[in-house]
Amino acid sequence: MSRGWINRKLISRMALALGGGYALSLAFPNVNWGITAWMALVPLMFVLWSGEETKRKRRGFGYGYLFGLAFFVTNVSWLSTVSGLGVVVLGFYLALYPALWGLVVSRWMNPWAGPAATGRWGDTRRSLGYACAQATLWAGLEWLRGWALTGFGWNGLGVAMHEQPVMAQCADLFGVAGLSGLMVLVQSVALQVVRRMIVEAKAGRRRAHPDFGIAGLLVAAAFAYGVWQLSAQPKREYFPLRVCLVQANVPQVAARQLWTAEEVHAAYEEEVESAMQEVERRNQQALEKSAESGEEAELFYPDWLVLPEVALNGRLMSTATGEFAMWRESELSIEAFRNQGDFAILLGMGELEGVIDGEMITIPENPRAWNSLVILPEDAPLQRFQKKHLVMFGEYIPLVDELPWLKRIYEQQAGTTFDGAFDAGTSVDPLPMTARGQKFSIIPSICFEDTVPRETRGFARDEAQVIVNVTNDGWFAQSEAAAQHFANAKFRAIELRRPMIRCANTGVSGVISTSGHAQILQDKNGSHFTRGFLLDTVKVPLQATTTLYQRWGDAPVIIAALLSVIVMVVLGRRAKLEVKV
């Protein structure tokens, strides 16, 4: 009978851990119930803190792993559009981070273990101390997840606030991980207070709980900070950068496009032509309205035309001495774009290493290759940025020469051939630009680089800047991958207080303000899986803001996490010694 009771107890605890992880997945696209991110860790905390004294580390790791599995396998299920095995491998790997959190919390950061504190302020100090330690550890592990094995920091707890603009503003202090830490702290304090209130109710007494009030004040302070930033950001001096984003919605299966190169190029040429016709129509309306009202007409002429990652099939060739050439098919499309207006053209292209052969640039045997953002100003030399942060099993396969069976697994799962890896770029210099006499620079990013805060931060300078990302989430069909990607990307604009221009093949294409507000391209049904264009004006601040995150980066989060672990381990050992004595 006792064994049966224990089994039921174990099963119920496992169910709580799994339920909490699944509840957390509901905070992100496509569900977007952000409020669940403020509650989802409570079941896991209860399970970790109320466990038996024996095998505490093992149980903590196990419960944390179940929580992580339920969250990540659900959260990255979109990867099944490319590889079902990928969902399993990635989900089981990412679950290690909540598991590590569970192990440490259960063993060294358990507020319900050891002798209880005495008095109101003793309880408060104990509660806040443990909550801070748990919060900083969670934030530190989110950073580690975004760094280890090249990093996959996708959907940190704070990203759940992507549709809560007031709370999201805190990301410019300690990044998304810092916001995640606040959310963990609040849940930890709330659970500790509830338990004390139950004990007090049974004893027939009531007393105040200052720790709950302090946690509430922290949330209130974050809310007030967010309100202040939302009101302050629009008041900054800025210059208007008018852009035209084009999205062709090219269908594909994994990396394989289902259209021919001719169809792809024709689609972009047609959309650019349609966009310029719409520009002409709007300007004509503005002139007619001006004639009627007597007020000066505000006309819209794009400064930039932006296309997605590897938009055109023709490659760019580059030499070590700085010469460039393009496939003829790309030259013809770019010429067609030029005929539509006077604007700089920004687009993603595949780039190959070339060599000078007489008066021509040719491709050598086994050339290096890059995934690049190419900038073609109207009256200045070509510039390009070579992607630095490559996607494992997307743009390269680790140890593929030593372990060729990895290539076969990739091809079997992705349904396409692996034609060789991209090389990683090395530049950390922003790209200088000029629009209507105004000088500024571009913070470039390609594909998933806009989910890696440290990469974007590395390009920040004390000057007018705009973040530009080109991507193609068409790999993942009409899943929630693109919306989750966009949710993560929005925080780069908030962290650095630089506006962001984002152009994708299937969405989400849009313009993001310095406070995270987004104007996106979507059809009449509100779907970003559409073909079309977006005409918008980017407000680029004339004077760059140096945010706390830009200045210090992830260092405060890393240091706080390490100190928390060290302090709690030392205190735990000291408590053991005192008990023995």
Buried (B, 14 or more C-beta within 10 A) or exposed (E): EEEEEEEEEEEEBBEBBBBBBBBBBBBBBEEBBBEBBBBBBBBBBBBBBEBEEEEBEEBBBBBBBBBBBBBBBBBBBBBBBBBEBBBBBBBBBBBBBBBBBBBBBBBBBBBBBBEEBEEBEEBBBBBBBBBBBBBBBBBBBBBBBBBBEBBBBBBBBBBBBBBBBBBBBBBBBBBBBBBBBBBBBBBBBBBBBBBBBEEEEEEEEEEEBBBBEBBEEBBEEBBEBBEEBBEBBEEBEBBBBBBBBBBBBBBBBBBEBEBEBEEBBBBBBBBBBBBBEBBEEEBEEBEEEBEEEEEEBEEBBBBBBBBBBBBBBBBBBBBEEEEBBBBEBBEBBBEBBBEBBEBBBBBBBBBBBBBEEEEEBEBEEEBBBBBBBBBBBEEEEBBBBBBBBBBEBBBBBEEBEEEEEBBEBBEEBBEBEBEEBBBBBEEEEBBBBBBEEBEBBBBBBBBBBBBBBBBBBBBBEEEBBBBBBBBBBBBBBBBBBBBBBBBBBBBBBBBBBBBBBBBBBBBBBBBBBBBBBBBBBBEEEEEBBBBBBBBBBBBBBEEBBEBBBBEBBBEBBBEBBEEBBEBBBEBBEEEEEEEEE
